[in-house]
Amino acid sequence: MTWHDLSGYSTFEKARRREIARRLTRLVRGKEADNLLPLDEVRGQLGLHEQWYVGIQTIPVSKIVGTVDRAADFDRTFLPKRNAMEGRWRRVEQTFATEAFPPIITFKVGDAYFIEDGHHRVAIARQRKIDYIDAEVTEVKTPVEITEATDIADLVHLGLHQWFMRSSDLDRVRPRAAIEPSRPHDYGVLLDILHSAGFELMMERATVVSPAVAAAHWYDNLYLPAIASIRAGRLPRIFPRATETDLYLRVHAQHRELAAVTAPHSVDDAVATAESAATESVKAKARLVIEDVKGKLKSPTNDEPPTTDEERSP
């Protein structure tokens, strides 16, 4: 049996139930809503302006993850968010029950697509397990990677990464620099560190250096050697979820502390000290947990009756 044989059947009810179930599950688990990415927010976060018309192409339905103006109607998997959408949904199903969908209209950003016209067609294609759909494509130039897995939090990081690279001049001198802090505000911390390194370089050379020279100096002579030392040590095993940039910031903080109280030292000294401090912190937390467990084991359970004075007598 094919879809053409089910003229009276609609996929709307099942899709609507799935959206409600998915939303409730995310709510119970404390996860953010799984919304379509708004194209305007992507443009704003990443400063995207240049675009050109590509033409009609066959594109993967799974890579359509955003919208121009319908984020309130569909979730990330194009399940309907409102009961009032049923009429339009059914009309599209009936209109294209026996023929292919006409091309939708999309914008391509990186490896992801944002839809301008044809939301219901995409939603129904997903319900029908259709993997590809024809689309008019306008490509938007982006210097960063956007994929079907990108979410709003990723956009914030990508936008801040762009800001950091431009503000530091690394986008000109080291465009492939791998700078990835976990916390968004750490991009500002890194820029301050880079500027301080540039000032120290000027004091050392007794001359003014350009922002580009200062950026290249920091990345080549300070950041990368620290990363190499971090990789050779234990910090990645102590903090397996931290990025290398997170660990660099930890080592840099340790370096500043050492500089205030000791004679000149190397980046390896700072890494070793950071490792010792981190290990002690982990051990301290483990000791507290063990002591708490031991305390609970020693205390009488609620099922045990209280000890009387008579029972205490020899």
LOKESE-928867 format. One line per 3 residues: their letters; for each residue z, y, x of C-alpha. Coordinates in steps of 0.2 Angstrom, whole numbers. Layout:
! LOKESE-928867
A) Z Y X ~ ...
END
This chain:
! LOKESE-928867
MTW) 0 0 0 ~ -4 17 7 ~ 1 35 2
HDL) -15 37 -8 ~ -8 23 -20 ~ 8 32 -23
SGY) 1 47 -33 ~ 18 49 -43 ~ 29 47 -28
STF) 37 61 -19 ~ 46 61 -2 ~ 56 76 -6
EKA) 72 68 -14 ~ 74 57 1 ~ 71 71 14
RRR) 84 82 5 ~ 97 69 5 ~ 94 66 23
EIA) 96 84 27 ~ 113 85 17 ~ 119 70 26
RRL) 114 77 44 ~ 122 93 40 ~ 138 86 34
TRL) 139 74 49 ~ 137 89 61 ~ 150 99 52
VRG) 163 84 53 ~ 159 82 72 ~ 160 101 75
KEA) 142 103 81 ~ 131 118 78 ~ 118 118 65
DNL) 102 110 70 ~ 90 124 66 ~ 72 128 70
LPL) 70 140 84 ~ 65 157 79 ~ 50 163 89
DEV) 56 181 89 ~ 73 176 97 ~ 63 166 110
RGQ) 52 181 114 ~ 67 193 115 ~ 78 181 126
LGL) 64 178 138 ~ 54 194 137 ~ 38 186 132
HEQ) 23 197 127 ~ 7 190 134 ~ -3 178 123
WYV) -21 172 119 ~ -30 162 106 ~ -34 144 111
GIQ) -42 137 96 ~ -40 122 85 ~ -31 107 94
TIP) -23 91 89 ~ -5 93 93 ~ 11 81 93
VSK) 21 84 77 ~ 37 80 87 ~ 34 95 98
IVG) 34 108 83 ~ 52 114 85 ~ 52 132 80
TVD) 46 144 67 ~ 40 162 65 ~ 50 166 49
RAA) 56 150 40 ~ 72 145 49 ~ 82 146 33
DFD) 71 133 24 ~ 69 119 36 ~ 81 111 49
RTF) 75 106 67 ~ 67 90 60 ~ 58 99 45
LPK) 70 92 32 ~ 71 104 17 ~ 87 115 16
RNA) 85 120 -2 ~ 83 111 -19 ~ 72 125 -24
MEG) 58 120 -12 ~ 54 104 -22 ~ 40 112 -32
RWR) 30 118 -17 ~ 34 102 -8 ~ 27 91 -22
RVE) 11 102 -25 ~ 7 100 -6 ~ 9 81 -7
QTF) -2 80 -22 ~ -15 92 -15 ~ -17 82 1
ATE) -13 64 -6 ~ -31 58 -2 ~ -37 70 12
AFP) -31 76 29 ~ -21 91 31 ~ -31 107 35
PII) -25 115 52 ~ -8 123 53 ~ -6 139 62
TFK) 5 139 78 ~ 11 147 94 ~ 13 137 109
VGD) 27 142 121 ~ 28 131 136 ~ 28 113 129
AYF) 34 117 112 ~ 26 124 96 ~ 31 137 84
IED) 24 137 66 ~ 18 152 57 ~ 9 143 42
GHH) 10 125 36 ~ 28 121 36 ~ 27 110 21
RVA) 12 101 29 ~ 22 97 44 ~ 38 92 34
IAR) 27 80 24 ~ 18 73 39 ~ 35 69 47
QRK) 40 60 31 ~ 23 50 31 ~ 26 46 50
IDY) 11 55 55 ~ 12 58 74 ~ -2 71 76
IDA) -9 86 66 ~ -23 98 68 ~ -17 116 72
EVT) -24 133 77 ~ -15 137 93 ~ -11 154 101
EVK) -3 151 118 ~ 12 163 123 ~ 14 165 142
TPV) 31 160 148 ~ 38 158 166 ~ 51 145 161
EIT) 50 128 153 ~ 52 127 134 ~ 52 109 127
EAT) 56 100 111 ~ 74 98 117 ~ 77 117 119
DIA) 90 125 108 ~ 98 142 106 ~ 111 139 120
DLV) 97 134 131 ~ 88 151 127 ~ 103 161 131
HLG) 103 152 148 ~ 85 154 151 ~ 85 173 146
LHQ) 100 176 158 ~ 91 166 172 ~ 76 177 170
WFM) 87 192 171 ~ 96 186 186 ~ 80 182 195
RSS) 72 199 191 ~ 88 209 195 ~ 90 200 212
DLD) 72 200 217 ~ 72 181 219 ~ 58 180 207
RVR) 47 188 220 ~ 54 180 236 ~ 61 164 230
PRA) 53 160 213 ~ 58 142 214 ~ 76 145 218
AIE) 87 132 209 ~ 101 143 201 ~ 109 134 186
PSR) 127 139 182 ~ 135 131 167 ~ 143 147 160
PHD) 132 161 155 ~ 143 175 162 ~ 142 167 180
YGV) 124 174 182 ~ 133 191 183 ~ 145 184 196
LLD) 131 177 206 ~ 122 194 206 ~ 138 202 212
ILH) 139 189 226 ~ 121 192 231 ~ 123 211 232
SAG) 139 209 242 ~ 130 198 254 ~ 116 211 255
FEL) 129 225 259 ~ 137 214 273 ~ 119 211 280
MME) 116 230 281 ~ 133 233 290 ~ 129 219 302
RAT) 111 226 306 ~ 117 244 305 ~ 101 248 294
VVS) 95 248 276 ~ 87 232 270 ~ 77 230 254
PAV) 83 220 239 ~ 70 207 242 ~ 76 204 260
AAA) 94 204 255 ~ 90 191 241 ~ 80 180 253
HWY) 95 181 266 ~ 108 176 253 ~ 98 161 246
DNL) 92 155 263 ~ 107 158 274 ~ 121 157 262
YLP) 118 148 246 ~ 107 134 252 ~ 118 129 267
AIA) 133 129 255 ~ 124 118 243 ~ 120 106 258
SIR) 138 105 263 ~ 143 102 245 ~ 131 88 243
AGR) 138 79 259 ~ 156 81 252 ~ 166 74 238
LPR) 165 89 225 ~ 150 81 216 ~ 161 66 213
IFP) 176 75 208 ~ 167 86 196 ~ 152 75 190
RAT) 148 87 175 ~ 147 102 186 ~ 130 109 192
ETD) 128 113 210 ~ 129 131 206 ~ 145 129 198
LYL) 152 120 214 ~ 145 134 225 ~ 155 147 215
RVH) 170 136 217 ~ 167 135 236 ~ 163 154 237
AQH) 180 158 229 ~ 188 147 241 ~ 179 155 255
REL) 185 172 250 ~ 203 166 249 ~ 202 158 267
AAV) 194 175 274 ~ 209 184 268 ~ 222 173 277
TAP) 214 164 291 ~ 203 167 306 ~ 184 166 305
HSV) 179 149 297 ~ 163 140 292 ~ 156 135 275
DDA) 161 117 279 ~ 179 123 280 ~ 178 131 263
VAT) 170 116 256 ~ 184 105 263 ~ 198 116 257
AES) 190 117 239 ~ 190 98 240 ~ 208 97 244
AAT) 213 109 231 ~ 203 100 218 ~ 210 83 223
ESV) 227 90 222 ~ 224 97 205 ~ 217 81 198
KAK) 231 71 206 ~ 244 83 198 ~ 236 81 181
ARL) 236 62 183 ~ 254 62 188 ~ 259 72 172
VIE) 249 60 161 ~ 258 45 170 ~ 275 53 168
DVK) 272 57 150 ~ 267 39 146 ~ 282 33 155
GKL) 293 44 145 ~ 286 38 129 ~ 289 20 135
KSP) 307 23 139 ~ 311 32 122 ~ 317 21 108
TND) 304 18 94 ~ 306 24 76 ~ 308 5 71
EPP) 324 3 82 ~ 340 7 73 ~ 352 20 82
TTD) 365 12 94 ~ 383 13 86 ~ 399 17 95
EER) 404 -1 92 ~ 388 -8 100 ~ 391 3 115
SP) 409 -5 118 ~ 410 -18 131
END
